[in-house]
């Protein structure tokens, strides 16, 4: 089973998303959005940006 995005309402009434691995572990979380539709668009943006993205090491600044 592949991972999945979950969209949920936080305690402050904002909408967020989290990406869960197939084992249920949260591997990424999104920022707070004003509505559920915007949170879903955030998921879609992450999906598009991650497709084919390379992994690089960040330098310690």
N, C-alpha and C positions, 0 to 999 in steps of 0.2 A: 504494500500500500504506500502511495506517495504521501508526502506531507500535505498539510491543509492550512488555509487561512481561516481564522475565526474573527468575526466582527462582533464587538460587544460594547455595551454601555458601561462606562466606569462610574465610580461613586459620585463624581462631580456632574454627571449627566452628559458627559462628552462621549463620543464614539471613538473607539480604537480598534486596531487589529493586531493580531499576533499570528506568527507563523509557527506551526507545530510540526515537528518531525514525525515520522511514522510511528515512533515509540512514545509519542505524547509529550515529548520534551519541547518547551518553548525555545525557539532558536532566534527569533527576532520579534520586536514589537514596534508598532507605529506610534506616531504622535497623536495628540487629541484632535478630533475633528468635530465640527458643530453638528453634523448630521450623519446618518448611517450611509447615505449615498456617497458622501465625500470619503468616508472610511473605505468603502468598497473600491472607489477609484484609486485610493492609496495602495490597496492590494494589487490592483491591476498595474499600477506604475512600477511597483517593485518587481512584479513578474516580468514586465517588459525590460526593465533595466538589468535584471539578473541574467536574462537569457544570453549566454555566450560571454558573460563578463569574466575577465581574467582575475586571478588571485595574485596580489602583489604584496610585498612587505612594505610597511610604512616605516619611514625613518624616525628615530627618536629625536624630537626637536627640543 
